[in-house]
Amino acid sequence: MSKQLDTLHKYEKEKENIAALSLKEAESDYQGNVQRINSVAEYRLEYMKRLSQRGLEGIDSATYSHFHKFIAKLDHAGERVEIALSQSKALVEQRRNQWMQQRQKVQAVELLKEKQDKKLQLIAARKEQVMFDEIATQQFVRRHAN
């Protein structure tokens, strides 16, 4: 039984490691999306500042239209990154739940192994006690036989 539990523990532990790696990858993807959304927002703000500054200096309608089209493209890119961000956040939660479930399986197997080990130790201790009792009985019989 102990070898079976060892094999099961190894199998479940490997699955836990895979789940942890998967969670780490999902978290990394999420952080990448956070960085992308911040970059788009910063670039949009910078571009808006340029438009404002050029507006103070005087700007023709073609350039003004170009600025607005580009800002609209940045807004669209920001929306796409927002969608990717929410999807990656959901994936992180899903992977975290999978890892936690797998961790619980590993802990359950570890608890079973611990109980099995204690049971085996108790059996070994009883056998040892029986052996010592037998030796003591034999010594007692020999002393009284002489």
MARTI-250749 format. One record per residue (C-alpha): residue number from 1; residue in one letter; x, y, z. Coordinates in nm, 3 decimals, m for minus. Each point is the difference from the previous one (the first is absolute). Layout:
N
+-----+---+---------+---------+---------+
|   k | r |       X |       Y |       Z |
+-----+---+---------+---------+---------+
| NUM | A |       X |       Y |       Z |
...
+-----+---+---------+---------+---------+
END
This chain:
146
+-----+---+---------+---------+---------+
|   k | r |       X |       Y |       Z |
+-----+---+---------+---------+---------+
|   1 | M |   0.000 |   0.000 |   0.000 |
|   2 | S |   0.285 |   0.236 |   0.080 |
|   3 | K |   0.151 |  m0.033 |  m0.348 |
|   4 | Q |  m0.339 |   0.072 |  m0.152 |
|   5 | L |  m0.031 |   0.315 |   0.211 |
|   6 | D |   0.353 |   0.103 |  m0.096 |
|   7 | T |  m0.085 |  m0.044 |  m0.367 |
|   8 | L |  m0.328 |   0.187 |   0.041 |
|   9 | H |   0.178 |   0.280 |   0.189 |
|  10 | K |   0.263 |   0.032 |  m0.272 |
|  11 | Y |  m0.269 |   0.009 |  m0.270 |
|  12 | E |  m0.212 |   0.261 |   0.179 |
|  13 | K |   0.309 |   0.208 |   0.086 |
|  14 | E |   0.099 |   0.007 |  m0.369 |
|  15 | K |  m0.350 |   0.114 |  m0.089 |
|  16 | E |   0.027 |   0.271 |   0.267 |
|  17 | N |   0.331 |   0.119 |  m0.147 |
|  18 | I |  m0.156 |   0.016 |  m0.347 |
|  19 | A |  m0.297 |   0.196 |   0.141 |
|  20 | A |   0.237 |   0.239 |   0.180 |
|  21 | L |   0.196 |   0.057 |  m0.322 |
|  22 | S |  m0.322 |   0.061 |  m0.189 |
|  23 | L |  m0.108 |   0.252 |   0.265 |
|  24 | K |   0.336 |   0.175 |  m0.021 |
|  25 | E |  m0.032 |   0.029 |  m0.380 |
|  26 | A |  m0.353 |   0.140 |   0.031 |
|  27 | E |   0.117 |   0.254 |   0.259 |
|  28 | S |   0.287 |   0.102 |  m0.227 |
|  29 | D |  m0.242 |   0.048 |  m0.290 |
|  30 | Y |  m0.226 |   0.209 |   0.223 |
|  31 | Q |   0.292 |   0.220 |   0.108 |
|  32 | G |   0.098 |   0.044 |  m0.365 |
|  33 | N |  m0.352 |   0.121 |  m0.076 |
|  34 | V |   0.014 |   0.242 |   0.295 |
|  35 | Q |   0.325 |   0.141 |  m0.140 |
|  36 | R |  m0.148 |   0.026 |  m0.350 |
|  37 | I |  m0.308 |   0.186 |   0.121 |
|  38 | N |   0.217 |   0.239 |   0.199 |
|  39 | S |   0.223 |   0.058 |  m0.303 |
|  40 | V |  m0.298 |   0.073 |  m0.226 |
|  41 | A |  m0.146 |   0.237 |   0.260 |
|  42 | E |   0.331 |   0.183 |   0.041 |
|  43 | Y |   0.051 |   0.027 |  m0.375 |
|  44 | R |  m0.356 |   0.129 |  m0.044 |
|  45 | L |   0.055 |   0.262 |   0.271 |
|  46 | E |   0.327 |   0.106 |  m0.161 |
|  47 | Y |  m0.169 |   0.026 |  m0.339 |
|  48 | M |  m0.285 |   0.205 |   0.151 |
|  49 | K |   0.257 |   0.237 |   0.150 |
|  50 | R |   0.161 |   0.039 |  m0.342 |
|  51 | L |  m0.340 |   0.076 |  m0.154 |
|  52 | S |  m0.071 |   0.256 |   0.269 |
|  53 | Q |   0.338 |   0.165 |  m0.045 |
|  54 | R |  m0.035 |   0.006 |  m0.378 |
|  55 | G |  m0.350 |   0.141 |   0.043 |
|  56 | L |   0.139 |   0.293 |   0.196 |
|  57 | E |   0.254 |   0.066 |  m0.274 |
|  58 | G |  m0.259 |  m0.031 |  m0.273 |
|  59 | I |  m0.080 |  m0.318 |  m0.191 |
|  60 | D |  m0.153 |  m0.065 |  m0.340 |
|  61 | S |  m0.305 |  m0.220 |  m0.035 |
|  62 | A |   0.183 |  m0.286 |  m0.174 |
|  63 | T |   0.252 |  m0.029 |   0.283 |
|  64 | Y |  m0.279 |   0.032 |   0.257 |
|  65 | S |  m0.191 |  m0.279 |  m0.177 |
|  66 | H |   0.314 |  m0.213 |  m0.009 |
|  67 | F |   0.048 |   0.045 |   0.378 |
|  68 | H |  m0.361 |  m0.097 |   0.070 |
|  69 | K |   0.017 |  m0.307 |  m0.223 |
|  70 | F |   0.314 |  m0.115 |   0.172 |
|  71 | I |  m0.153 |   0.059 |   0.344 |
|  72 | A |  m0.303 |  m0.204 |  m0.111 |
|  73 | K |   0.237 |  m0.281 |  m0.100 |
|  74 | L |   0.166 |   0.020 |   0.341 |
|  75 | D |  m0.344 |  m0.014 |   0.164 |
|  76 | H |  m0.086 |  m0.308 |  m0.205 |
|  77 | A |   0.331 |  m0.163 |   0.091 |
|  78 | G |  m0.067 |   0.081 |   0.366 |
|  79 | E |  m0.342 |  m0.165 |  m0.021 |
|  80 | R |   0.154 |  m0.314 |  m0.151 |
|  81 | V |   0.263 |  m0.011 |   0.271 |
|  82 | E |  m0.275 |   0.050 |   0.264 |
|  83 | I |  m0.178 |  m0.306 |  m0.141 |
|  84 | A |   0.325 |  m0.199 |   0.004 |
|  85 | L |   0.063 |   0.120 |   0.356 |
|  86 | S |  m0.339 |  m0.117 |   0.126 |
|  87 | Q |   0.042 |  m0.333 |  m0.179 |
|  88 | S |   0.346 |  m0.050 |   0.146 |
|  89 | K |  m0.127 |   0.092 |   0.347 |
|  90 | A |  m0.277 |  m0.262 |  m0.032 |
|  91 | L |   0.259 |  m0.254 |  m0.113 |
|  92 | V |   0.218 |   0.079 |   0.302 |
|  93 | E |  m0.296 |  m0.066 |   0.230 |
|  94 | Q |  m0.083 |  m0.323 |  m0.180 |
|  95 | R |   0.359 |  m0.121 |   0.018 |
|  96 | R |   0.026 |   0.103 |   0.366 |
|  97 | N |  m0.310 |  m0.207 |   0.079 |
|  98 | Q |   0.143 |  m0.297 |  m0.191 |
|  99 | W |   0.328 |   0.027 |   0.188 |
| 100 | M |  m0.179 |   0.028 |   0.335 |
| 101 | Q |  m0.211 |  m0.308 |  m0.077 |
| 102 | Q |   0.310 |  m0.193 |  m0.099 |
| 103 | R |   0.179 |   0.121 |   0.314 |
| 104 | Q |  m0.287 |  m0.135 |   0.209 |
| 105 | K |   0.036 |  m0.339 |  m0.171 |
| 106 | V |   0.372 |  m0.005 |   0.080 |
| 107 | Q |  m0.069 |   0.091 |   0.361 |
| 108 | A |  m0.262 |  m0.276 |   0.025 |
| 109 | V |   0.248 |  m0.258 |  m0.130 |
| 110 | E |   0.266 |   0.133 |   0.237 |
| 111 | L |  m0.244 |  m0.039 |   0.290 |
| 112 | L |  m0.074 |  m0.358 |  m0.106 |
| 113 | K |   0.373 |  m0.071 |  m0.025 |
| 114 | E |   0.054 |   0.146 |   0.345 |
| 115 | K |  m0.277 |  m0.216 |   0.149 |
| 116 | Q |   0.137 |  m0.307 |  m0.178 |
| 117 | D |   0.352 |   0.073 |   0.128 |
| 118 | K |  m0.127 |   0.039 |   0.357 |
| 119 | K |  m0.193 |  m0.325 |  m0.033 |
| 120 | L |   0.310 |  m0.181 |  m0.127 |
| 121 | Q |   0.210 |   0.148 |   0.281 |
| 122 | L |  m0.256 |  m0.117 |   0.255 |
| 123 | I |   0.002 |  m0.352 |  m0.147 |
| 124 | A |   0.382 |  m0.003 |   0.003 |
| 125 | A |   0.004 |   0.122 |   0.361 |
| 126 | R |  m0.244 |  m0.274 |   0.103 |
| 127 | K |   0.210 |  m0.267 |  m0.174 |
| 128 | E |   0.309 |   0.133 |   0.173 |
| 129 | Q |  m0.179 |  m0.005 |   0.336 |
| 130 | V |  m0.117 |  m0.359 |  m0.058 |
| 131 | M |   0.358 |  m0.097 |  m0.085 |
| 132 | F |   0.137 |   0.165 |   0.316 |
| 133 | D |  m0.275 |  m0.164 |   0.207 |
| 134 | E |   0.091 |  m0.338 |  m0.148 |
| 135 | I |   0.369 |   0.053 |   0.074 |
| 136 | A |  m0.081 |   0.106 |   0.357 |
| 137 | T |  m0.224 |  m0.305 |   0.044 |
| 138 | Q |   0.273 |  m0.234 |  m0.130 |
| 139 | Q |   0.256 |   0.156 |   0.236 |
| 140 | F |  m0.241 |  m0.036 |   0.292 |
| 141 | V |  m0.066 |  m0.366 |  m0.085 |
| 142 | R |   0.375 |  m0.072 |  m0.028 |
| 143 | R |   0.077 |   0.164 |   0.334 |
| 144 | H |  m0.271 |  m0.194 |   0.180 |
| 145 | A |   0.089 |  m0.324 |  m0.176 |
| 146 | N |   0.358 |   0.017 |   0.136 |
+-----+---+---------+---------+---------+
END
